[in-house]
Amino acid sequence: MTPANPDDRLVRALAALAPRAAQAPAALRTALADAAARPGRLARARLLLASAGAAGMPDAAAERLACAVEYWHLASLLLDDLPCMDDAEERRGRRCLHRVHGESTAILAALAFINRAYTLAGEVFAPRPAPVRRAALALVETVMGPDGIVGGQAADLAFAAGPRTPAAIGRIAWRKTGTLLWLSLALPALWAEPAPAHQRALRRLGLYWGLAYQAIDDIGDVLSTSVQSGKTAQRDAALTRPNLALALGVPAAHRRVGRLLGQARATIAGLAAADSRLAFLARWHETMFVARAASRRAA
C-alpha cells in the first residue's frame, strides 16, 4: 500500500475543519470555501505536524493544531493583501480573495478563520494540565497579538516614516514571519512540558529561520515576476516596505541568509543532541530553507 501523502491529509483536514458556516450568507460561505481551497505550501502546518510527532502528541490533536496554525497564517495573508495594506492582486497563483469576493467579505472570512483557529487550539489543549494550557494561550497571544504578527504588520505599514535600517527590517521580519514559525515549533512542544532551555532554543531557531525565510522572500520580491512567485511581486519598493535586499543589495542579502542558516544549523545540532527525536529538524532545514535559498541564488 502506498503511504498517505501528509499534504493530502492536511488539505482534507483544512477543508473538513474550516469555519462552520451553515447559517452564513452564501457570499461568505463561498469565500470561506475558496480560501480553504488555496492551501499554499503548508510549510507551517507540516512543521507543526513533525514537531507534534516528536512531542508525542496524538495524531488527531496534531492535525487540529496544524490546521489552527494554517488558519492563522491564512487570515494574516487575507488581511495583508487588502488595498489598505499591500494592495495585492495575486496570492498563491490566483487573484486575491478580496479581488474576487470583495473587501468586506475577505475581512469577515479572515475573522472566521482566526476564530476557528482559537477554537481548535483550545480543544487540543483542554485535556492538558492548567499550567500547560496557560503557557499555550500565552504563547499564542504573544505570536498573534501586538507583540507579534499584529504589531509586525503595523510596523510594516509605518516603515516609510521610520528608520529604514537593516535592524528595523529584521525586527519587522521577526514579528511578521519568524513568530509564526516559532509557534509551529513551540506550541506542540508544550504538550510534552519541555524545560525552559528547550523552549528558548526553539525560539532562537524560529528567529533564525524567520529572518532567513523573509530575506529569501525579499530577494524574490526584487528579482521575481508575479508569475514566478505566485503573488504580486516588486511591491516593496513601490510601497516603501521593509525589504532586506533593497536595503543591503541582493549579494549582501544572500550573505545574510547564509549566516542565518548557519546559526539555525548550529541551534538544531544542540536541540538534536539533547533529544534525538528532533533530528527531523536538520532535514527540514535543508529541504525548506537551504534549498529555497539556493533556488534564489540560481535565479
C-alpha angles and dihedrals in degrees: 000000000000112000115248115261107243090216090056088050091051094047090053091047093049090055095042096047097040118126112296108244108167093131097037123107114272093249092059093044090053093048092049092051091046092051093047089052091061100073100164118194094325088217097152094043092050091047090051092050091053092046091048091053090054090050093052096246115161114256096244092051092046091052092051092048091048089054090049092055091046091050091052089050092046092050091052090053093048090054095039091057096054120115090248089056120030098338091221127182102197138034127175091357095305138084112285115264094247090053090057104034104022133262098270093051091048091052092049090048090053090051090050092053092047091051092047091050092054090049093051093047090048091051091050095052097037094096094049125095116279095253090054092049091049092048091050093049092047092050093050091048091051094049099041100036139069092297090054136023098348093050091042091055090049090051090047091055092047095046095104091060096048139055108309094208130141088246092056090047090052093051091052092046091053093052097041100038113007098053094060091050088049089051090052089055102036104037096063090040089063088068088074094045095237127202117266091248090058092051091049090053091051089052091052090050091050089051095051093043093045095050091046093046092051093045090052088049090049091053089050091051089056098043106029135077121227089255091056097045100037092230137067106294134204093028097127095070092043093051098034092241126159112281123160094203090056092046098046104018124252098277093051091045089054090052091050090052090052092053092048092050090050090053090048091050091053091049091051091051090056093048093048092048089056095043121017090201087075093063087104088074091072092055091046090050093054098044100040105032111018093043091046092050090049091052090054091050090050090052 
